[in-house]
Amino acid sequence: MKRLLRFLFCYILALIPAVYGYAQRSQPIDQGNVITEIEISGLKRTKLPVAEKPLRKFLGREGDGLDVDMVYAAIKDTGILEPVSVEIQDRINRPPGKILKVEVREKWAIFPLPVVSVSSENMGFGGFFIDTNAFGLNDKFFLGGMTRVKDWAVKGWMAGGGYMHSPLREWFPGWAVAAFFSRDERHDTDQKNYDLRRFNLDSIRVSMGIAYPFTDLFRGTFGFSYHEMILRDYDSPLMSPESGARILSMGAEIGVRRTHWDGFLLSQESASLGYTFSAGIDSPSFHALSLAGAYEKSLIPGFRINLYTGMLYDPEVPVLFESSPSSAKVNILPASFSARHYAGASLGLEKYLFKLPLGTFSGHVSYQAVYARGSILGDTFDHGVFAALSFYLSQVAIPAFSVGAAYNAAAGYLQAAFSLGMSF
């Protein structure tokens, strides 16, 4: 018994330094250096919880060691706020701690957006009414339409609208609904924009979905949609499908994303994996698997490397539901190109040029490559150069727009490029 008591006594003595060391390590080095409060000024329409939400992750962090550029990136990533200043101040009252004090400027969120697109083959005219901060909740609303003109005649039109709700609380899903109708003279083309298929088509699409934030980095989405394609009479159809089709689709996606601010450009690192099952009501059912990634990294402030990748595997998809090259994250294929499979990559450099009151200009150039497999062309491989001038808006709640040119070296085809970034 004495031997056992002696052993327990020695064992407890031996544990004391370890327990004491653990307790020391588990306590903050300096409680007065911990961020315990967020203070935001400059809000007019935006609700306070909306502005606080991306900053809550900084609570509990040490104030002196905090990278302020991370705070700038979190504010800019809202899409509706622009940071004016960021300070870390001492709390005057008790308990001790630091205050993350932020001044912001709200971007213009409600505006009519005219849409004009011009290429060697088509022209498009239209407009949308957009509110990117509906009810001050960072919700998104849009409603509008546009027409497509070719040879000075209207060849098609579309109209649609949607609403996306962003949750204010953590661990609570957001949701989105949208509906579109289009009547168009559809042209599916090859790499040189020559027609492979040509027919008249009405399209109805209604979709609903939810987005669930698992953490600040990880998010999952789930949605379903109804899509109906209606063939109409056409004087000179080319490789037209025999009939229209209706499908019900269900899909899920999981993604990770984080942002960085280098003082000039807001960069991101993101990846996503998605799966969709489409049940044919009067057409074959099919599955689709998609991958996407983006890596933007500043080499020096205002000068970064950009890498974008995209993949789509959709082996049984009917002709009517084939996808555009946007699935491959490339610009060197015409927008009217369609295929079942894509695997694309774009590697380039982007340089900050100058800043205006409305935003920041940058120039970028990239080399792109894409593999595609379609129902007519079979396996194809294309590569080429894309160059553009981008304008990142600091006072208007649109992420960016860019104009440029893309040259497909494999096909010997040059086309103008225009893109408008919208986060819906």
Backbone torsions as a table, in degrees:
resi	resn	phi	psi	omega
1	MET	NA	-43.9	177.4
2	LYS	-61.0	-40.1	179.2
3	ARG	-63.0	-39.0	180.0
4	LEU	-67.5	-43.6	178.9
5	LEU	-63.3	-39.4	178.5
6	ARG	-62.5	-41.2	-179.8
7	PHE	-63.8	-44.3	-179.8
8	LEU	-65.3	-38.1	179.8
9	PHE	-64.3	-45.7	178.7
10	CYS	-65.0	-36.2	-179.3
11	TYR	-65.9	-42.4	179.4
12	ILE	-65.7	-42.1	177.4
13	LEU	-59.8	-39.1	-179.7
14	ALA	-68.6	-30.3	-178.9
15	LEU	-77.0	-24.3	-174.7
16	ILE	-56.0	-50.6	179.4
17	PRO	-59.8	-39.4	-178.7
18	ALA	-65.7	-45.5	180.0
19	VAL	-64.1	-41.2	-179.9
20	TYR	-63.9	-42.7	179.1
21	GLY	-63.5	-40.0	178.9
22	TYR	-64.5	-41.9	179.1
23	ALA	-63.5	-38.9	179.3
24	GLN	-64.8	-42.7	-178.1
25	ARG	-69.5	-31.9	-176.6
26	SER	-76.8	-15.3	179.0
27	GLN	-89.9	143.9	175.6
28	PRO	-59.2	145.8	179.9
29	ILE	-62.0	-40.9	-178.4
30	ASP	-147.0	106.0	-179.2
31	GLN	-60.4	-29.8	-179.7
32	GLY	-73.4	-8.8	-178.5
33	ASN	-101.4	5.3	-176.9
34	VAL	-93.5	135.5	177.7
35	ILE	-73.1	119.2	-177.3
36	THR	-120.4	-3.3	-175.8
37	GLU	-150.7	147.4	175.9
38	ILE	-119.4	132.4	178.6
39	GLU	-127.9	123.9	-175.3
40	ILE	-123.2	132.7	176.3
41	SER	-126.3	159.1	178.1
42	GLY	101.3	-1.2	-179.3
43	LEU	-78.5	139.2	176.3
44	LYS	-122.4	-63.6	-179.3
45	ARG	-93.8	-34.0	-174.9
46	THR	-69.6	134.7	177.6
47	LYS	-71.0	144.9	-177.2
48	LEU	-57.7	-44.5	179.5
49	PRO	-60.1	-28.7	178.3
50	VAL	-65.5	-44.3	179.5
51	ALA	-72.0	-32.4	-178.8
52	GLU	-74.3	-29.7	-171.5
53	LYS	-53.7	-50.4	-178.4
54	PRO	-71.5	-10.3	-177.7
55	LEU	-99.8	-8.7	-177.5
56	ARG	-63.9	-25.1	-178.9
57	LYS	-66.9	-14.5	179.9
58	PHE	-88.5	-10.5	175.7
59	LEU	-64.9	135.2	-179.2
60	GLY	90.7	-6.9	177.7
61	ARG	-89.6	157.8	178.8
62	GLU	-72.3	130.2	-175.7
63	GLY	-68.7	-44.1	-175.8
64	ASP	-65.4	-30.1	-177.3
65	GLY	-96.5	6.9	-175.6
66	LEU	-75.7	133.3	175.4
67	ASP	-79.7	110.2	-176.2
68	VAL	-63.9	-29.3	178.8
69	ASP	-61.9	-28.5	176.4
70	MET	-66.4	-35.3	177.4
71	VAL	-68.3	-43.7	176.5
72	TYR	-57.5	-44.3	-178.8
73	ALA	-63.4	-40.7	-179.5
74	ALA	-63.9	-39.1	179.7
75	ILE	-70.5	-46.0	-179.2
76	LYS	-63.2	-32.3	-176.7
77	ASP	-69.5	-13.5	175.1
78	THR	-66.0	-27.1	-179.1
79	GLY	82.9	-14.1	-176.6
80	ILE	-117.7	-8.9	-177.7
81	LEU	-124.7	145.7	176.3
82	GLU	-121.0	124.6	-179.5
83	PRO	-70.7	135.3	175.5
84	VAL	-100.6	-44.3	178.1
85	SER	-155.4	152.9	177.5
86	VAL	-134.6	125.6	178.8
87	GLU	-133.8	153.3	173.5
88	ILE	-120.5	114.7	-174.1
89	GLN	-119.5	159.3	176.9
90	ASP	-77.1	142.7	171.9
91	ARG	-73.9	136.2	179.6
92	ILE	-83.7	-39.5	-178.5
93	ASN	-89.6	176.1	179.1
94	ARG	-93.7	150.5	0.8
95	PRO	-75.0	163.0	-177.9
96	PRO	-68.3	158.3	178.7
97	GLY	161.5	-170.6	-179.0
98	LYS	-116.5	151.7	175.3
99	ILE	-110.7	127.2	171.7
100	LEU	-87.2	104.7	-174.4
101	LYS	-104.7	121.6	-174.0
102	VAL	-127.9	133.8	170.7
103	GLU	-110.6	131.7	-176.6
104	VAL	-127.4	164.7	172.5
105	ARG	-125.8	130.0	179.2
106	GLU	-77.0	138.5	175.7
107	LYS	-81.5	159.3	172.7
108	TRP	-65.5	123.0	-173.6
109	ALA	-114.4	-23.5	-178.2
110	ILE	-110.6	118.3	-179.0
111	PHE	-165.6	152.1	169.0
112	PRO	-80.9	137.5	-177.5
113	LEU	-117.4	104.8	174.8
114	PRO	-70.1	142.9	-179.0
115	VAL	-121.5	122.3	176.6
116	VAL	-134.9	125.5	176.2
117	SER	-131.5	135.0	-176.7
118	VAL	-133.5	130.8	173.9
119	SER	-138.4	-179.3	179.9
120	SER	-69.2	-17.5	-176.0
121	GLU	-109.1	-34.7	-172.2
122	ASN	-139.7	162.6	169.0
123	MET	-131.4	144.8	178.0
124	GLY	-130.0	138.2	-179.4
125	PHE	-136.0	139.0	178.2
126	GLY	175.9	-163.9	179.5
127	GLY	-168.6	158.6	179.0
128	PHE	-135.2	146.4	167.7
129	PHE	-97.2	127.3	-171.1
130	ILE	-130.4	137.7	169.1
131	ASP	-130.2	107.4	-177.8
132	THR	-89.9	3.2	177.4
133	ASN	-142.5	53.3	-174.9
134	ALA	-59.0	131.5	179.7
135	PHE	59.3	17.8	-178.5
136	GLY	70.1	18.8	-174.7
137	LEU	-108.4	9.7	-174.2
138	ASN	62.5	22.8	171.7
139	ASP	-79.1	158.8	-177.5
140	LYS	-119.0	134.5	177.1
141	PHE	-135.9	137.1	175.1
142	PHE	-146.8	149.7	179.3
143	LEU	-156.0	129.6	-179.8
144	GLY	171.1	-163.6	-179.7
145	GLY	-171.9	175.9	178.8
146	MET	-158.7	163.1	178.7
147	THR	-116.3	153.9	175.6
148	ARG	-112.9	129.0	-175.8
149	VAL	-118.1	133.1	176.3
150	LYS	-140.6	132.7	-176.8
151	ASP	54.6	38.0	177.0
152	TRP	61.7	27.8	175.7
153	ALA	-132.5	142.6	178.6
154	VAL	-71.9	121.3	-178.7
155	LYS	-105.3	-10.4	-180.0
156	GLY	179.2	165.3	177.2
157	TRP	-152.1	161.0	177.6
158	MET	-146.0	154.7	176.6
159	ALA	-145.9	149.1	-178.9
160	GLY	-173.5	171.8	178.1
161	GLY	-161.0	166.7	-179.8
162	GLY	-168.5	166.3	178.8
163	TYR	-143.0	135.2	177.4
164	MET	-127.2	126.3	-178.9
165	HIS	-103.0	128.5	177.0
166	SER	-101.7	123.1	-176.8
167	PRO	-70.3	147.4	177.4
168	LEU	-87.8	-26.9	-176.0
169	ARG	-94.7	150.8	174.3
170	GLU	-70.2	152.8	176.6
171	TRP	57.5	35.5	178.5
172	PHE	-134.5	132.5	-172.7
173	PRO	-76.4	150.6	167.5
174	GLY	-96.1	173.9	-178.7
175	TRP	-146.8	162.3	-179.1
176	ALA	-149.9	144.7	174.4
177	VAL	-134.5	148.1	179.2
178	ALA	-156.8	153.9	177.8
179	ALA	-148.1	139.6	-178.9
180	PHE	-139.3	146.9	169.7
181	PHE	-133.7	136.6	178.0
182	SER	-139.5	146.7	172.0
183	ARG	-127.3	116.5	-168.6
184	ASP	-145.6	153.7	167.4
185	GLU	-91.9	98.6	-171.8
186	ARG	-81.1	135.1	176.0
187	HIS	-125.7	116.3	170.9
188	ASP	-97.2	123.5	-170.3
189	THR	-119.0	171.6	173.7
190	ASP	-94.3	-166.6	-176.0
191	GLN	-65.5	-23.5	179.0
192	LYS	-99.3	13.4	177.3
193	ASN	69.5	24.3	173.2
194	TYR	-87.2	141.2	-176.2
195	ASP	-66.1	130.8	169.2
196	LEU	-105.0	-33.8	175.6
197	ARG	-138.3	150.4	-179.6
198	ARG	-153.3	123.5	180.0
199	PHE	-165.7	163.4	177.1
200	ASN	-90.9	141.1	-171.9
201	LEU	-149.5	134.8	165.7
202	ASP	-102.8	140.8	-178.6
203	SER	-132.1	131.2	175.2
204	ILE	-122.2	128.7	179.7
205	ARG	-140.1	127.9	176.4
206	VAL	-127.3	130.5	-176.0
207	SER	-137.2	151.5	175.3
208	MET	-141.5	148.6	-179.8
209	GLY	-162.5	164.5	175.3
210	ILE	-128.4	151.7	176.8
211	ALA	-126.6	128.9	-175.5
212	TYR	-118.6	117.6	179.3
213	PRO	-84.7	106.7	178.0
214	PHE	-70.6	-44.6	176.2
215	THR	-142.8	-173.7	175.2
216	ASP	-63.1	-26.2	-176.1
217	LEU	-100.2	-39.5	-171.7
218	PHE	-99.5	139.9	178.7
219	ARG	-145.0	143.0	175.4
220	GLY	-119.0	146.2	177.0
221	THR	-129.9	149.1	176.0
222	PHE	-141.6	137.6	-179.1
223	GLY	-155.8	166.1	174.0
224	PHE	-143.1	157.4	-175.5
225	SER	-150.8	158.7	172.4
226	TYR	-116.7	129.9	-176.8
227	HIS	-134.4	124.2	-179.9
228	GLU	-124.2	131.4	176.5
229	MET	-113.7	125.9	-177.4
230	ILE	-120.7	116.5	177.9
231	LEU	-76.9	140.4	176.3
232	ARG	-120.5	164.7	-179.4
233	ASP	-61.8	143.1	179.8
234	TYR	-143.1	137.2	-173.6
235	ASP	-66.0	-41.2	-176.9
236	SER	-136.0	72.3	-179.7
237	PRO	-68.6	154.7	178.3
238	LEU	-131.7	116.9	178.5
239	MET	52.4	39.9	-177.6
240	SER	-73.2	142.3	173.4
241	PRO	-60.6	158.3	-177.0
242	GLU	-73.0	-31.2	-177.2
243	SER	-155.6	169.4	176.0
244	GLY	-76.7	-170.9	-176.8
245	ALA	-159.1	154.6	175.2
246	ARG	-131.8	138.0	-179.8
247	ILE	-138.9	153.6	168.0
248	LEU	-115.5	124.2	-175.1
249	SER	-115.9	142.5	172.8
250	MET	-129.8	134.6	-177.1
251	GLY	-146.9	157.5	177.4
252	ALA	-138.7	149.5	179.5
253	GLU	-145.4	141.8	173.9
254	ILE	-123.7	136.5	-176.3
255	GLY	-144.3	160.3	176.9
256	VAL	-130.6	141.0	-177.7
257	ARG	-155.9	138.3	171.3
258	ARG	-144.2	157.7	-174.5
259	THR	-124.7	160.1	178.1
260	HIS	-139.4	149.9	177.5
261	TRP	-125.9	125.2	-177.8
262	ASP	-106.2	11.4	-178.3
263	GLY	97.3	-16.0	-179.6
264	PHE	-129.6	-44.7	-174.5
265	LEU	-127.1	140.4	174.0
266	LEU	-91.0	118.6	-176.6
267	SER	-109.9	160.5	-179.8
268	GLN	-137.2	156.6	167.3
269	GLU	-128.9	120.4	-175.0
270	SER	-147.6	155.8	175.8
271	ALA	-153.8	147.1	179.9
272	SER	-147.7	150.9	177.0
273	LEU	-132.1	127.2	-176.9
274	GLY	-132.0	152.3	176.8
275	TYR	-138.5	136.5	179.7
276	THR	-134.9	133.9	171.9
277	PHE	-113.6	126.3	179.9
278	SER	-113.5	117.2	179.8
279	ALA	-92.8	119.5	-179.2
280	GLY	-76.8	127.0	175.5
281	ILE	-78.5	-45.4	174.2
282	ASP	-135.2	34.3	177.9
283	SER	-151.2	167.1	178.5
284	PRO	-62.4	147.9	173.5
285	SER	-83.1	157.4	-178.3
286	PHE	-155.4	160.0	179.6
287	HIS	-115.6	154.0	176.6
288	ALA	-141.7	138.2	176.5
289	LEU	-123.1	131.5	-177.7
290	SER	-131.5	148.1	174.9
291	LEU	-133.3	144.4	176.7
292	ALA	-149.2	146.8	178.9
293	GLY	-151.4	150.6	176.6
294	ALA	-141.7	133.4	177.6
295	TYR	-134.8	109.5	177.6
296	GLU	-117.6	121.1	-173.7
297	LYS	-135.6	125.5	178.8
298	SER	-75.2	125.3	173.3
299	LEU	-79.5	-44.1	168.5
300	ILE	-140.2	160.4	-179.6
301	PRO	-53.5	126.8	179.0
302	GLY	86.2	3.5	-179.9
303	PHE	-142.8	116.1	-172.7
304	ARG	-136.6	164.1	173.9
305	ILE	-101.9	139.4	-179.1
306	ASN	-121.9	129.2	175.4
307	LEU	-130.1	123.4	178.2
308	TYR	-126.8	138.3	178.9
309	THR	-135.6	150.0	177.2
310	GLY	-152.7	142.5	180.0
311	MET	-142.5	140.2	175.2
312	LEU	-137.3	129.1	176.5
313	TYR	-121.6	111.3	-173.3
314	ASP	-142.2	68.8	-165.5
315	PRO	-67.6	-30.1	-173.8
316	GLU	-107.5	11.7	-174.5
317	VAL	-65.9	134.4	174.6
318	PRO	-66.2	159.5	-178.0
319	VAL	-54.1	-41.5	-175.6
320	LEU	-61.9	-23.9	-174.8
321	PHE	-113.2	16.4	174.8
322	GLU	-62.6	159.9	-170.9
323	SER	-105.3	160.3	178.8
324	SER	-87.5	170.0	-179.0
325	PRO	-66.9	-8.3	177.7
326	SER	-60.3	-23.0	177.3
327	SER	-65.1	-23.4	-178.1
328	ALA	-97.7	-2.1	179.1
329	LYS	60.7	41.0	178.7
330	VAL	-128.4	162.4	-178.8
331	ASN	-118.3	-2.2	-171.7
332	ILE	-84.7	-7.5	176.3
333	LEU	-102.8	145.6	177.0
334	PRO	-60.2	150.0	-180.0
335	ALA	-63.9	-23.1	-179.7
336	SER	-87.0	-1.1	174.7
337	PHE	-68.4	139.4	178.5
338	SER	-137.1	147.7	-178.6
339	ALA	-158.2	169.5	178.0
340	ARG	-90.6	-38.2	-178.5
341	HIS	-121.0	145.1	172.6
342	TYR	-140.9	148.1	167.7
343	ALA	-148.4	110.6	-174.1
344	GLY	-134.4	160.1	178.2
345	ALA	-150.3	148.2	178.1
346	SER	-136.2	124.0	180.0
347	LEU	-123.4	123.8	-176.7
348	GLY	-155.8	-177.7	178.7
349	LEU	-124.3	145.2	179.7
350	GLU	-133.2	135.8	-176.7
351	LYS	-127.0	129.7	171.8
352	TYR	-63.0	134.3	-178.6
353	LEU	-106.9	-62.0	178.2
354	PHE	-161.7	167.7	-175.5
355	LYS	-123.2	138.1	174.4
356	LEU	-116.8	168.8	178.4
357	PRO	-56.3	-32.0	-178.0
358	LEU	-82.7	-19.3	-177.9
359	GLY	166.2	-165.1	-172.5
360	THR	-118.9	133.0	175.0
361	PHE	-95.4	141.6	173.3
362	SER	-143.1	153.6	175.6
363	GLY	-116.0	141.3	179.2
364	HIS	-145.3	152.5	178.0
365	VAL	-137.0	143.0	-178.0
366	SER	-145.6	155.9	172.5
367	TYR	-108.0	131.3	-172.9
368	GLN	-125.2	148.2	176.6
369	ALA	-141.0	144.2	-176.8
370	VAL	-150.5	133.8	170.8
371	TYR	-103.5	138.4	178.4
372	ALA	-141.0	151.6	174.7
373	ARG	-134.1	118.1	-179.0
374	GLY	-117.3	171.7	-177.3
375	SER	-75.3	-18.3	179.1
376	ILE	-108.5	-51.0	-175.3
377	LEU	-77.4	-21.5	-174.7
378	GLY	74.0	-142.9	-178.5
379	ASP	-80.2	131.2	176.4
380	THR	-135.9	151.9	175.7
381	PHE	-135.6	125.3	-178.4
382	ASP	-128.8	151.3	177.5
383	HIS	-150.9	155.9	-179.1
384	GLY	175.4	-168.9	-172.9
385	VAL	-116.3	141.2	175.3
386	PHE	-127.5	131.1	177.8
387	ALA	-133.6	141.4	-175.8
388	ALA	-156.2	160.0	171.5
389	LEU	-111.3	123.3	-177.8
390	SER	-111.2	148.6	178.4
391	PHE	-126.6	110.4	179.1
392	TYR	-92.1	114.0	-172.1
393	LEU	-80.6	128.9	-179.6
394	SER	-101.8	-15.9	-179.1
395	GLN	-115.1	-9.2	178.0
396	VAL	-118.1	135.5	-174.1
397	ALA	-81.1	54.5	168.2
398	ILE	-122.3	128.7	-174.5
399	PRO	-54.4	-51.7	-177.0
400	ALA	-174.3	159.9	166.0
401	PHE	-136.3	154.6	-177.3
402	SER	-143.0	149.7	174.3
403	VAL	-128.8	143.9	-178.6
404	GLY	-176.3	-157.1	-178.2
405	ALA	-143.8	148.7	178.5
406	ALA	-128.1	134.4	179.0
407	TYR	-120.7	117.7	176.5
408	ASN	-87.6	102.6	-176.0
409	ALA	-67.2	-34.9	-179.2
410	ALA	-66.7	-36.9	-178.4
411	ALA	-98.1	-12.6	-176.7
412	GLY	66.7	40.5	-174.1
413	TYR	-123.0	127.5	179.4
414	LEU	-110.9	133.9	179.4
415	GLN	-143.4	151.4	174.2
416	ALA	-78.9	153.6	-178.1
417	ALA	-132.6	138.1	175.6
418	PHE	-141.2	135.3	178.2
419	SER	-142.1	144.4	177.7
420	LEU	-127.1	116.5	-175.9
421	GLY	-83.2	121.1	175.9
422	MET	-128.4	137.3	-177.2
423	SER	-103.2	78.2	176.9
424	PHE	-116.9	NA	NA
